[in-house]
Amino acid sequence: MDVILFDGAAHQSLWPLTATKPVAKLRIGIFTIEEKWNYYLGAITGVRTKEYLNEKFDAIDDQVKLGIYAGVLPTLQLVKSIKSLPKGQILMKEGQVIALSPMPSSDANMEEVLSGMKMIEFSGELNFLEHPWDIFTHNHNEIVNDFEIVKATKESIQLDETNTVIGNQLFVEKGAKVSCATINTVEGPVFIGKDAEVLEGSLIRGSLALCEGAVLKMGAKIYGGTTIGPYCKVGGEVGNSVIQGYSNKGHDGYLGNSVLGEWCNLGADTNTSNLKNNYGEVKAWDYKEKEIINTGLQFCGLIMGDHSKCGINTMFNTGTVVGVCSNIFGGGFPSKFIPSYSWGGADGFETYKIEKAFEVAEIVMERRKIEFTKKDKELLEYLFDLTAEYRLN
């Protein structure tokens, strides 16, 4: 392995989405960050992440030829600069290490390593993932960029005459099924992946990435800047949101300016508020600062970690952050910060029993013919202890 994508500071600042995976495994646009770099570099990359994730994700601790910060989104100019980065140099952008050659082993003294290398400032524009909401903020541009990769590497099929297509930015992979849908690609491209299905009456306005095996339910209304990850099932109204994979929002209700992790489920008629009544700036919990901060956004909905669920008619306030393996239900608005392994709603929370959380995870994953492994269990057990401090506040 010659290239690794390292988490750096983005691991903590992108929680709860990175609580269960390396930064490079996050999906934004059509592809994961790792998949983007694999394409641009023409190589298979590895990851370097937090120690508790090492075994599950086969992390690389040894020195390699090149390290790239996983919290930066690739551009053609950046890729060119990284490919030509000489040994002994570090590519920087406004104090952030972007790439270094070589990438030292994980047990190296980084201060000593960096002091012995020459620092080069990157002059181009870059987009960083510094907070979870940056994922939906940059998602439209990433769909546009990834769409060019798809066109260069794959072949599209034609839809049948039952569909209405506006514009010419549609790509449909072999095996996809689309019937009686209206697809507007004027404002952004629409990608429909292998074995994905769009049921009758769906209304789609690009940009949209509907990834492999995902399903749009009948009458779904999808607005631009949206990614629906592999094997998700989505209905109702969705706008400028990213669903990582294997998660369901199968019924009516609104999801806007939001990011859902994997193995999440939103009950029927769940709604997210993405705009404050006074049109002011939305605030949200930040795991790095360990407090509520200003997002700088007027529109910000729900951030939900892996394996979390909510019951029917759940209402989420603007800028709500839900951790891993939480279960929310009942009337009223629950608190805007819901720690991992929380059970309850607007009337209060108690600790979700870990055995029950595992039982649900095993059933949910088995439905998709994926095993809830010993590594999965150990990772979630570790997170149960790691996040205990938040449940005590």
Protein Blocks (a to p, Z undefined) as FASTA:
>chain_A
ZZdcdfklmlmmmpcklmmocfklpcehjbcfklmmmmmnopacdddddfklmmmnopaf
bdcfbdcdfkbccdfklmmmmmmmcghiacdeehiafbdcddddfkbcfklmmmmpccdd
dfbdcdddfbfklmmmmmmmmmmmmmmmmmmmmccddddfkbccedjddccdehiacehi
acdfkloccdddehiacdehiacdddddddehiacdehiacdehiacdehiacehjdehi
adfbhpacfbgcddehiaddehiacdehiacdfbdfklpacddddfklopacdehiabdc
bdcdehiacdehiacdehiacdehiacededjddfbdcehiacdfnopcdddfklmmmmm
mmmmmmnopacdfklmmmmmmmmmmmmmmmmZZ
